[in-house]
Amino acid sequence: MFPYLVSRVTWTLILLLVMSGVVYLLIGLVPGDAMDLFVDPTLSEADRARFRQALGLDQPVHIQYGKWLGQVLRGNLGFSFYTGQPVIQRIGERFGATFTLALSALIVTLIFAIPLGVAAASRPHGLCDRLAGFVGLLGLSTPSFFLALLLIYLFALRLGGLPIGGLERIGGGGGLVDRLRHLVLPTVVLSLYMLGPMMRQLRAAMIEALQQDYIRTAMAKGLAPFWVLYKHALRTALIPVITLVGLELPYLLGGALVVEQVFNWPGLGKLTLEAVFQRDYPVIMAMVLVSGLTVQIGAILTDLGYLVADPRIRRS
């Protein structure tokens, strides 16, 4: 296990170095800079030059990148060009909202995907299998922004039972119940996006598992079908589900840009989009690091999940 972790950490550092270098280079190729957005356009060229020098934007891209990388290695992600706050503070303010949304969407997806996938595999081409296929196709084929707007129209504007967006009502004070009401619609949109692939992968893996000899033996011994499905077959079939969860983790913790923007959810995805429009380079680079790190964390958690789900992998 220790050599594996050392290898993973090494490759993670290499990946982050390459990603940050490429993104910084691409940012340098974009015409204009942050000065064009938040500095008074009536300033003289001399004043603009002083501001650009103070922010380090007057230097070549590779020099800027070298200085930024040196700061990062000392644990300093810099300061936002737009607000002047430390970048780590801006990320910390948004991380809780994104983590809450990602965790709720993942839990809801698993609650529906596992029973539907198992039921579909137990009777292929039956009514439940067709229903599961329709739900999965609906989630995959419907764009997130369209589904989000449709749910807002139905449940917020027409029925009036749920809020349009945001983390809590204006002014706060709504408590836990108010936050849960705001969480419902974005959670549903994210869950439907993940439900289809996860359910179909589990169905295929369950059908394959149910054809194994140890499943036939368990059924021949007279075990209840429920225990055969959920205790024996499901554990083996969880491998592709664990893989999908690991692959979706960066998408979820990256903030699901479209969903957070439509629902005005103050998370990391919305922060990233704002930083791009504001040309807030320190925040953009910090989010690149967060995204790359999340990908590697997802891969590590996936491998550890394999060990828990399948003892044969542990023995090998």
Secondary structure, DSSP 8 states (H G I E B T S, - for coil): -HHHHHHHHHHHHHHHHHHHHHHHHHHHHSSS-THHHHS-TTS-HHHHHHHHHHHTTTS-HHHHHHHHHHHHHTT---B-TTT-SBHHHHHHHHHHHHHHHHHHHHHHHHHHHHHHHHHHHHSTTSHHHHHHHHHHHHHHHS-HHHHHHHHIIIIIIIS--S-SSSSS-TT---HHHHHHHHHHHHHHHHHHHHHHHHHHHHHHHHHHHTTSHHHHHHHHTT--HHHIIIIIIHHHHHHHHHHHHHHHHHHHHTT-HHHHHHTT--SHHHHHHHHHHHT-HHHHHHHHHHHHHHHHHHHHHHHHHHHHH-HHHHH-
